């Protein structure tokens, strides 16, 4: 029953009380998110009408966010890849062009329904790009934007890999990924490896303030507006309740890292200001999978399984829905997900459209490229949109841990259906590439936290716990103020009994001097410090639990042979000890024990 275990029990009680009150300050908001992906074959589309058909999902209401993932913004020749990895020239120019093109197309669509959108984040790596647009109504509720890249190409080049952007939407952590994975039909294991590398790389700074660094963070500018006003410079109280009271000011603190400075971290680049948190950098970093919701789009390059002849694939494509269903069963990504080897825990809508690759670029109406003079590539569903949410849970951090909190999972029925897929389709008509664009539209439930009310609930729980502990202070009263053994003789051990009485007086009883057990009071655990028990004493039991209002008997035995042996060694006829009794949650007790040796034993020993 160490102090650590006592603190842990208190924190557990506070966590449970906090979970019970969660509905007092958490509500759910629905955000409609459009996710689109397209391998653009090194070109820039300027057909605003065609792009409008892609981003116009035909749903009412229209999306609050539009997230566009592009691949192969530049031709992935060996020279281009080496040059872009070193200079970032043409790719940056193409990203700017695509940003402007999409801005115009989105403005046209938004204007038709009275909605305005702004580009809130953009990031690219060689040919991979991710653009995030948000409506004017949603922008005030987006914070903590960070951008990063994970190159997985040969030698760490960025021709393959992922571009990642994370943000807090209201109070839910969301990550978006645009990726281009390893190519070629036979390289399934390599694609799985690319996914694993992108998904688990620690590339984002942890947006949750760790109270282990509270002493430095309370006066830091990274605290959100929910910090305790006027208390930044005060000395914080010590102890478990001191930590808890101090932590109220940082319960909802976050880091706003939307600056333009780019830093390198763990093989990926991170945009944004430093978080200012102390400790190991790796510990203060997050990966994509650490977020509440993940939306993953891109040219994943999973093909039809090997061994299926090209003629058979075209036959199934031309056989209508039944043929497509059979072909879907031969899709590598579906098989890898079913086996748990890739995209484990991710969801995808039913593929109700034909393979998105390989078409003849520039030809309308679009048709698959089965020209014998060209490379005979097998049509496949390379371009996909998937999402991930932990089933029935969302990520949070232990609000009541005083040292080194770890992520915990909140079970909440309101979060069980966090994402609903509304649309999943491929869009024909944009013919600049051998891929066709794909989009998915989601209704995502995100939590909205009333930070002021959350702080009030935190204070109420802590105050109630403090009052409760004052009302029920466990007392363990020994039956003796002191114990002694007289006339101790060699090989004549002596025993005495010590009664421990458990009393749980109320606060009024303590003040009035009356010992009255509180109704429903808990039992009182105790432990006798082994360091306080000398070799000439034996106690049984050394630890236990005294029932509330009851008693427990401890046998105290004086081992005479050891006691007399001490006389010859020390030359003393009196031995003494101070027994320390630790009381869980109450006042510890100290009991003096003395042994008087018979005079003849002392003379014999001398």
C-alpha positions in Angstrom: 0.0 0.0 0.0 2.6 2.5 -1.1 1.9 6.2 -1.7 2.0 5.5 -5.4 -0.8 3.0 -5.2 -2.8 5.4 -3.1 -2.3 8.1 -5.7 -3.3 5.7 -8.5 -6.5 4.8 -6.6 -7.4 8.4 -6.2 -6.7 9.2 -9.9 -8.8 6.2 -10.9 -11.7 7.5 -8.8 -11.4 10.9 -10.4 -11.3 9.4 -13.9 -14.4 7.4 -13.3 -16.2 10.4 -11.9 -15.1 12.5 -14.9 -16.3 10.0 -17.4 -19.7 9.9 -15.7 -20.0 13.7 -16.1 -18.7 13.8 -19.7 -22.2 14.5 -21.0 -22.2 17.8 -19.1 -19.6 19.4 -21.4 -19.4 17.2 -24.6 -21.7 17.4 -27.5 -21.4 16.0 -31.0 -21.2 18.0 -34.3 -21.6 16.5 -37.8 -19.0 17.7 -40.3 -19.4 16.7 -44.0 -16.1 15.9 -45.6 -15.3 15.4 -49.3 -12.1 13.3 -50.0 -10.9 13.1 -53.6 -7.9 11.4 -55.1 -6.5 11.5 -58.6 -3.2 10.5 -60.3 -2.9 13.3 -62.8 -0.1 11.9 -64.9 2.2 14.9 -64.6 -0.4 17.3 -66.0 -2.6 20.2 -64.8 -6.3 20.0 -65.6 -7.9 23.3 -66.6 -11.4 22.0 -67.4 -13.2 23.7 -64.6 -16.5 22.2 -65.7 -15.0 18.7 -65.5 -13.4 19.4 -62.1 -16.8 20.8 -61.0 -18.4 17.4 -61.8 -15.8 15.7 -59.7 -16.1 17.9 -56.6 -19.9 18.4 -57.0 -21.2 15.4 -55.0 -24.8 16.4 -55.5 -25.6 16.2 -51.8 -27.5 18.6 -49.7 -26.0 20.1 -47.6 -22.8 20.5 -49.5 -19.5 19.5 -47.8 -17.9 21.6 -45.0 -14.4 20.4 -46.0 -12.9 19.3 -49.3 -9.7 17.3 -49.2 -7.9 16.8 -52.5 -5.1 14.2 -52.9 -3.1 14.3 -56.1 -0.3 12.0 -57.3 2.2 12.4 -60.1 1.9 16.2 -60.3 5.3 15.9 -62.2 6.5 13.2 -64.5 8.3 10.6 -62.3 11.3 10.1 -64.6 14.6 9.4 -62.8 15.9 12.9 -63.6 12.7 14.6 -62.4 12.7 12.6 -59.1 16.3 13.4 -58.4 15.9 17.1 -59.2 12.6 17.5 -57.4 13.9 15.8 -54.3 16.9 18.2 -54.3 15.3 21.5 -55.5 11.5 21.2 -55.2 11.1 23.4 -58.2 8.6 22.2 -60.8 6.5 20.3 -58.2 6.0 23.4 -56.1 4.9 25.3 -59.2 2.5 22.6 -60.2 1.1 22.5 -56.7 0.4 26.2 -56.9 -1.3 25.7 -60.3 -3.4 22.9 -58.9 -4.3 25.0 -55.8 -5.5 27.8 -58.1 -7.4 25.5 -60.4 -9.1 23.7 -57.5 -9.8 27.1 -55.8 -11.6 28.3 -58.9 -13.6 25.1 -59.4 -14.6 25.0 -55.7 -15.5 28.6 -55.7 -17.9 28.0 -58.6 -19.5 25.1 -56.9 -19.7 26.9 -53.5 -21.0 30.1 -55.0 -24.0 28.2 -56.5 -25.0 27.1 -53.0 -24.0 30.3 -51.1 -20.9 28.7 -49.5 -17.3 30.1 -49.5 -14.2 28.0 -49.1 -10.6 28.8 -48.2 -7.4 26.8 -48.6 -6.4 26.1 -45.0 -3.5 23.7 -45.7 -1.4 22.5 -48.6 1.7 20.2 -48.7 3.5 18.3 -51.4 6.4 15.9 -51.8 7.8 15.6 -55.4 4.6 14.5 -57.2 2.3 13.8 -54.2 0.1 16.7 -53.0 -2.6 17.2 -50.4 -4.9 20.3 -50.4 -7.4 21.0 -47.6 -10.2 23.5 -48.2 -12.8 24.5 -45.5 -15.9 26.6 -45.5 -15.9 29.9 -43.8 -18.3 28.6 -41.2 -16.0 25.7 -40.2 -12.6 27.5 -40.3 -13.0 29.1 -36.8 -13.3 25.5 -35.4 -10.1 24.2 -37.0 -6.9 24.4 -35.1 -3.6 22.7 -34.5 -2.8 22.2 -38.2 0.5 20.3 -38.9 1.9 19.1 -42.2 4.4 16.3 -42.8 5.9 14.0 -45.4 7.0 10.4 -45.3 9.2 9.4 -48.4 9.3 5.7 -49.1 11.0 5.7 -52.5 14.3 4.0 -53.1 17.1 5.7 -51.1 14.5 7.9 -49.3 13.4 9.7 -52.4 9.9 11.2 -52.5 8.6 9.7 -55.7 6.7 7.3 -53.5 5.4 7.8 -49.9 2.8 9.9 -48.2 1.9 13.6 -47.6 0.0 14.0 -44.3 -1.9 16.8 -42.7 -3.5 16.7 -39.3 -5.9 19.2 -37.6 -8.2 19.5 -34.7 -11.8 19.8 -36.0 -13.7 21.2 -33.0 -12.1 18.9 -30.4 -11.5 15.8 -32.4 -8.0 14.9 -33.9 -8.3 14.2 -37.6 -5.5 13.1 -40.0 -5.6 13.2 -43.8 -3.2 11.2 -46.0 -2.5 11.4 -49.7 -0.2 8.5 -50.7 1.4 6.9 -53.7 2.6 3.4 -52.9 5.0 1.0 -54.6 4.1 0.1 -58.1 3.9 -3.1 -60.1 1.6 -6.0 -59.8 3.9 -8.4 -58.0 5.1 -5.9 -55.3 2.3 -6.5 -52.7 4.6 -6.8 -49.8 6.4 -3.6 -50.7 3.1 -1.7 -50.8 2.2 -3.1 -47.4 5.5 -1.9 -46.1 5.0 1.6 -47.5 1.6 1.8 -45.8 3.1 0.6 -42.5 5.9 3.2 -42.7 3.6 6.1 -43.4 1.0 5.1 -40.9 3.3 4.5 -37.9 6.1 7.1 -38.5 6.2 9.6 -35.6 5.7 12.8 -37.7 3.4 15.1 -35.8 4.1 16.9 -32.5 1.8 15.8 -29.8 -1.0 18.3 -29.5 -2.0 17.3 -25.9 -0.2 19.1 -23.1 1.5 16.7 -20.7 1.0 17.7 -17.1 4.4 16.2 -16.3 5.8 19.4 -17.9 3.2 21.5 -16.1 5.6 23.7 -14.2 7.1 25.0 -17.4 3.9 25.0 -19.4 1.7 27.0 -17.1 3.6 30.2 -17.9 4.2 29.2 -21.6 2.4 31.0 -24.4 1.4 27.7 -25.9 -1.4 27.4 -23.3 -4.8 27.7 -24.9 -7.3 30.4 -23.6 -8.7 27.9 -21.1 -5.6 28.3 -18.8 -6.3 29.5 -15.3 -6.4 33.3 -15.6 -4.2 35.2 -13.1 -2.6 32.0 -11.8 0.3 31.4 -14.2 2.9 32.8 -11.9 1.7 31.5 -8.6 3.5 28.7 -6.9 1.5 25.5 -7.5 0.5 23.3 -4.5 2.3 20.1 -4.1 0.8 16.6 -3.7 -1.8 14.7 -5.7 -4.5 17.3 -5.2 -2.0 20.1 -5.8 -1.2 18.5 -9.2 -4.9 18.0 -10.0 -5.8 21.6 -9.1 -2.9 22.9 -11.1 -3.8 20.7 -14.0 -7.3 22.2 -14.3 -5.7 25.1 -16.1 -4.1 22.8 -18.6 -6.9 20.3 -19.1 -7.8 21.6 -22.5 -4.5 23.2 -23.5 -3.2 22.6 -27.0 -0.4 23.7 -29.3 -1.2 25.9 -32.3 1.5 25.0 -34.7 0.4 26.5 -38.0 3.5 28.5 -38.7 5.5 28.4 -41.8 8.9 27.2 -40.4 9.7 23.7 -41.5 11.8 21.3 -39.3 13.0 17.8 -39.8 11.9 15.1 -37.4 12.2 11.3 -37.6 12.6 11.1 -41.3 9.7 13.3 -42.2 9.3 17.0 -42.2 7.0 18.8 -39.8 5.7 22.3 -40.5 4.8 24.5 -37.6 6.1 26.1 -34.5 7.8 24.2 -31.8 5.5 22.7 -29.2 7.7 23.8 -26.3 7.2 20.6 -24.5 10.0 19.1 -22.5 11.2 15.5 -22.6 12.2 13.1 -25.4 11.2 14.3 -28.9 10.0 10.8 -29.8 7.7 10.7 -26.8 6.2 14.0 -27.8 5.4 12.9 -31.3 2.3 11.3 -32.9 1.8 9.1 -35.9 -1.1 9.0 -38.3 -2.8 6.2 -36.4 -2.7 8.1 -33.1 -5.6 10.3 -34.3 -9.3 9.9 -33.6 -10.2 9.8 -37.3 -8.0 9.1 -40.3 -9.0 9.6 -44.0 -6.5 7.9 -46.4 -6.7 8.5 -50.1 -4.3 8.0 -53.0 -2.9 5.8 -55.8 -2.4 2.8 -53.6 -1.3 0.8 -56.6 -2.9 -2.5 -55.5 -3.8 -4.5 -58.6 -5.7 -7.6 -59.5 -3.9 -10.7 -58.1 -1.3 -12.3 -60.1 -2.3 -15.4 -62.1 -5.4 -13.8 -63.6 -5.0 -13.4 -67.3 -5.6 -10.0 -69.0 -8.3 -11.4 -71.3 -10.2 -12.8 -68.2 -10.0 -9.4 -66.5 -11.6 -7.7 -69.6 -14.2 -10.4 -69.8 -15.3 -9.8 -66.2 -15.3 -6.0 -66.7 -17.6 -6.4 -69.7 -19.9 -8.8 -67.8 -21.7 -6.1 -65.9 -22.2 -6.1 -62.1 -21.8 -9.8 -61.7 -18.4 -9.7 -63.4 -17.3 -6.7 -61.4 -18.2 -8.5 -58.1 -16.1 -11.5 -59.1 -13.2 -9.2 -60.1 -13.5 -7.3 -56.7 -12.8 -10.6 -55.0 -9.5 -10.7 -56.9 -8.4 -7.2 -55.7 -5.1 -7.3 -53.8 -6.1 -4.6 -51.3 -9.3 -6.4 -50.3 -7.3 -9.6 -49.8 -4.5 -7.9 -47.9 -7.1 -6.2 -45.6 -8.9 -9.4 -45.0 -5.7 -11.1 -44.0 -4.8 -8.2 -41.7 -1.5 -7.5 -43.6 -2.3 -3.9 -44.6 -4.8 -1.2 -43.7 -5.9 -3.1 -40.7 -8.8 -1.4 -39.0 -9.6 0.7 -42.0 -13.0 0.7 -43.8 -13.9 1.2 -47.5 -17.1 1.6 -49.3 -18.3 -1.0 -51.8 -16.6 -0.7 -55.2 -19.6 0.0 -57.4 -17.5 1.4 -60.2 -15.1 -0.1 -62.7 -11.3 -0.2 -62.3 -9.8 3.3 -62.2 -6.7 2.3 -64.1 -5.5 1.9 -66.9 -7.2 4.3 -69.4 -5.9 5.8 -72.6 -4.9 9.4 -71.7 -6.6 12.2 -73.7 -9.2 9.9 -75.4 -12.9 10.6 -75.0 -15.0 8.7 -74.4 -12.6 7.1 -72.0 -11.7 3.4 -72.5 -9.1 1.0 -71.1 -5.8 0.8 -72.8 -5.5 -2.6 -74.4 -3.5 -1.5 -77.4 -1.1 -4.3 -78.3 1.7 -1.8 -79.1 1.6 -0.4 -75.6 2.4 -1.9 -72.2 -0.4 -4.3 -71.5 -1.3 -3.2 -68.0 -4.1 -5.0 -66.1 -7.0 -2.7 -65.3 -7.2 -2.3 -61.5 -8.7 -0.3 -58.6 -5.5 1.6 -57.9 -7.2 4.8 -56.6 -8.9 4.4 -53.3 -10.3 6.3 -50.3 -10.4 4.6 -46.9 -11.1 5.7 -43.4 -10.3 4.6 -39.9 -11.9 5.0 -36.5 -11.4 2.9 -33.4 -14.6 1.0 -32.9 -16.7 2.9 -30.3 -13.8 4.9 -29.0 -12.0 8.1 -29.4 -8.5 9.2 -28.2 -8.1 11.4 -25.1 -5.5 11.8 -22.4 -5.8 11.0 -18.7 -6.9 14.4 -17.3 -6.0 13.3 -13.8 -2.6 11.7 -14.1 0.0 13.8 -12.3 3.1 12.2 -14.0 3.6 11.1 -17.6 0.0 10.4 -18.8 -0.6 8.0 -21.5 -3.3 8.0 -24.2 -6.5 6.3 -23.0 -9.6 5.2 -24.9 -12.9 6.6 -24.0 -15.8 4.3 -24.6 -18.9 6.3 -25.6 -21.9 5.2 -27.5 -22.1 8.6 -29.1 -18.8 7.9 -30.9 -19.7 4.3 -32.0 -20.8 5.5 -35.5 -18.4 8.4 -35.9 -18.2 8.2 -39.7 -20.9 7.5 -42.2 -20.1 7.0 -45.9 -22.5 8.9 -48.1 -20.9 8.5 -51.5 -18.1 6.5 -53.1 -17.6 6.9 -56.9 -15.3 7.3 -59.8 -15.9 10.3 -62.1 -15.5 9.9 -65.8 -14.9 12.8 -68.3 -11.5 14.0 -67.0 -9.1 12.4 -69.5 -5.7 13.9 -69.0 -4.4 10.8 -67.2 -4.5 7.0 -67.4 -6.3 7.1 -64.0 -9.8 8.5 -63.3 -10.5 10.6 -60.2 -12.3 9.0 -57.3 -14.1 10.7 -54.4 -15.9 9.7 -51.2 -18.1 11.9 -49.0 -18.5 11.3 -45.3 -20.6 12.6 -42.4 -18.1 12.6 -39.5 -19.3 13.1 -35.9 -16.7 15.1 -34.0 -16.9 16.2 -30.4 -17.4 19.7 -29.3 -16.2 20.5 -25.8 -17.5 23.3 -23.7 -14.1 24.2 -22.2 -15.5 26.4 -19.5 -18.0 23.8 -18.4 -15.3 21.1 -18.6 -13.1 23.2 -16.2 -16.0 23.7 -13.9 -16.8 19.9 -13.8 -13.1 19.2 -13.2 -13.1 21.6 -10.2 -16.4 20.2 -8.9 -15.1 16.6 -9.0 -11.8 17.5 -7.2 -13.6 19.6 -4.6 -16.1 16.8 -3.9 -13.2 14.3 -3.6 -11.4 16.5 -1.2 -14.5 17.0 1.0 -15.2 13.3 0.9 -11.7 12.5 2.1 -12.0 15.0 4.9 -15.4 13.4 5.9 -13.9 9.9 6.0 -10.4 9.9 7.4 -9.5 6.3 8.4 -8.0 5.9 11.8 -6.2 2.8 13.1 -6.0 2.8 16.9 -3.6 0.2 18.5 -4.9 -1.3 21.8 -1.5 -0.4 23.5 0.3 2.9 23.5 3.5 0.9 24.1 4.5 -2.8 24.5 7.2 -4.4 26.6 8.5 -7.9 27.5 9.9 -8.4 31.0 12.3 -11.0 32.4 13.3 -12.3 29.0 15.2 -15.6 29.4 17.2 -17.7 26.9 15.0 -20.1 24.9 11.9 -18.9 26.6 10.1 -16.9 23.9 7.3 -14.5 24.9 4.1 -13.6 23.0 1.7 -10.7 23.4 -1.4 -9.6 21.4 -1.9 -6.2 19.8 -5.4 -5.2 18.7 -5.8 -2.8 15.9 -9.2 -1.0 15.9 -10.5 0.6 12.7 -12.4 3.8 13.2 -13.8 6.1 10.5 -15.0 9.2 12.3 -16.9 11.8 10.5 -15.5 15.3 10.3 -17.9 16.5 12.9 -16.9 13.7 15.2 -13.2 14.6 14.9 -13.9 18.2 15.7 -16.2 17.2 18.6 -13.8 14.6 19.9 -16.2 11.7 19.4 -15.2 8.4 17.7 -18.1 7.5 15.6 -17.8 5.2 12.6 -19.3 6.6 9.4 -22.0 4.7 7.7 -20.8 2.7 4.7 -17.2 3.5 5.6 -14.5 1.4 3.8 -12.2 -1.1 5.4 -8.8 0.1 6.4 -5.7 -1.6 4.8 -2.4 -1.4 6.8 1.2 -2.6 6.5 3.9 -2.8 9.1 7.2 -1.6 7.9 9.6 -4.5 7.8 12.5 -2.1 8.3 11.1 -1.2 11.7 11.0 -4.8 13.0 14.3 -5.9 14.6 15.6 -9.5 14.4 14.4 -10.2 18.0 10.8 -9.5 17.2 8.4 -11.5 15.0 4.9 -10.1 14.1 2.1 -11.9 12.4 0.4 -10.7 10.2 2.6 -8.0 8.8 -0.1 -6.5 6.7 -3.9 -6.9 6.2 -7.2 -5.1 6.2 -9.1 -4.1 9.3 -12.9 -4.1 8.7 -14.5 -0.7 9.3 -15.6 -0.4 12.9 -13.9 -3.8 13.7 -10.6 -5.1 15.0 -7.7 -7.3 14.0 -5.3 -9.1 16.3 -1.5 -9.1 15.6 0.7 -11.5 17.5 3.9 -10.0 18.7 6.6 -12.5 19.7 9.9 -11.8 21.4 12.6 -14.3 20.2 14.6 -14.7 23.4 17.6 -16.5 21.9 18.1 -13.6 19.5 17.5 -11.0 22.3 20.0 -12.7 24.7 22.5 -12.9 21.8 22.3 -9.2 21.4 23.3 -8.7 25.1 26.7 -10.4 24.5 27.2 -8.3 21.4 25.9 -5.0 22.7 26.5 -5.3 26.4 23.0 -4.0 27.2 20.1 -5.5 29.2 17.3 -3.5 27.5 16.4 -3.7 23.8 14.0 -1.3 22.2 12.3 -0.8 18.8 9.8 1.5 17.1 7.3 -0.3 15.0 5.8 1.8 12.1 2.3 0.9 11.0 1.4 2.4 7.6 -2.3 3.2 7.2 -3.8 3.4 3.7 -5.3 6.9 3.3 -4.9 7.7 7.0 -2.4 8.7 9.7 0.4 6.3 10.2 1.1 4.9 13.7 4.3 4.4 15.7 4.4 1.8 18.5 7.4 1.5 21.0 8.4 -2.0 22.0 10.9 -2.7 24.8 12.4 -6.0 26.1 14.0 -6.3 29.6 16.3 -9.2 30.0 16.6 -11.2 33.2 19.7 -10.2 35.2 21.1 -13.8 35.3 20.9 -13.9 31.5 22.8 -10.7 31.3 25.5 -12.0 33.7 25.8 -15.2 31.8 26.1 -13.4 28.5 28.8 -11.1 29.9 
